[in-house]
């Protein structure tokens, strides 16, 4: 099949759950991809997909891998399924965009990167918040020398993440549950992108203070980088405080946050059995609920401050603020009706222009190593050296 460089990528989707729902506004509005097929176990979701997008609905990923109309596949299935799905799809010649994290184990991540290389197809990890418009704008400003070489970074996020409806495996660290695999990966990705240097060491502590949610609910980590730079990352998924108040009252998905939403999260699951809680989460999937409306602001992952010898750079949902000896100035990032368009533009650039993004397979593997280093450092109470960060 021959394509012009302007043609959208013909995209299949594996999994029509919450990850797909969060990307749906961008898939609907963005020009870079065209949805042509899906694979999902729930007939209700498959029927909804065909009703909206046409194309072909498959009951399993193996059938999607054999679909001749599909160029690439967005994998939005649970973390523990990523390796098997990537291996099947790349064997079928499909490029893959794998929702973060790349995998749970380093062994699986290695196997996925190797499988894509053998098949000579693209492997991209995302969506993650390293694709947010303010992050990409900040990276461009840093590369232009606005603050000089980054020397120090601070990022933190206090959320109700772990008290939103969860399946049992999402509360099991060994199955990729807790805040590390789903949430730390965002902070790690965006900080690595903005620091622009190789991470070398991690010192961290994790917290598990709720017996009913037997996994990591919070962490704080220090990452050292080549050249002496360092970054501090803190995250709580069990916070009563909501750090979105320091993001102009704008939530992670770029929408103004109504008063009381954060405080009401725990009440929604209070007294529910694990089965009832999992069913509540299932009600948020495609075909069972509505996707978020297009947001008037960029997505974000909490306050981020990058410091260099010439100034400090702060990310907001509306743009990037720089403070130097000359004062403060602001670089707006106008709202995009397709807020995750940079993710799908990256896929388009890779397949149509042979321009892979930073967040290719090796990038996802390196970020996953830092997740494991946080866990290892917290357990050993020692600094952990990183060995899989590339050149």
Number of C-alpha atoms within 10 A of each C-alpha: 5 5 11 7 12 11 14 20 25 18 25 29 26 26 25 24 22 20 18 21 21 18 20 22 20 22 21 16 16 20 17 22 22 17 24 22 24 30 27 21 14 15 14 13 21 22 15 16 24 16 10 10 14 13 15 19 22 19 15 15 24 14 15 26 27 15 18 11 16 24 19 27 30 25 29 24 21 19 23 19 14 23 23 13 22 28 20 18 27 24 18 19 19 28 26 27 28 27 22 28 28 34 26 25 18 16 11 18 23 16 16 25 22 15 20 22 14 11 16 14 19 22 29 27 25 27 25 23 25 27 26 23 28 26 27 19 19 24 18 13 18 20 15 10 14 19 21 16 20 26 17 20 23 17 21 19 26 20 23 21 19 23 20 19 23 22 18 14 16 23 20 15 17 13 16 21 26 25 24 27 23 19 23 26 24 22 25 22 24 21 26 19 20 21 23 15 19 19 25 19 20 26 22 24 19 23 13 14 13 11 7 7 19 15 23 23 25 25 22 18 23 19 26 21 20 13 13 11 19 21 24 18 20 19 24 26 21 23 19 14 14 20 20 21 12 12 21 13 17 24 24 20 21 21 18 16 16 10 9 8 10 19 13 13 17 16 11 13 17 10 10 13 10 14 11 15 19 17 14 18 15 17 15 16 22 25 19 13 12 12 17 13 13 19 18 18 24 27 25 28 28 24 18 21 19 24 22 19 13 16 20 21 25 21 25 25 30 23 20 22 18 22 17 15 8 7 8 12 12 15 15 15 19 14 18 17 18 20 26 27 24 20 25 26 18 23 29 24 17 19 20 16 12 11 12 16 18 15 24 20 25 22 21 25 27 24 26 28 20 28 22 19 22 26 22 19 20 21 12 12 12 13 17 21 15 19 12 18 18 11 5
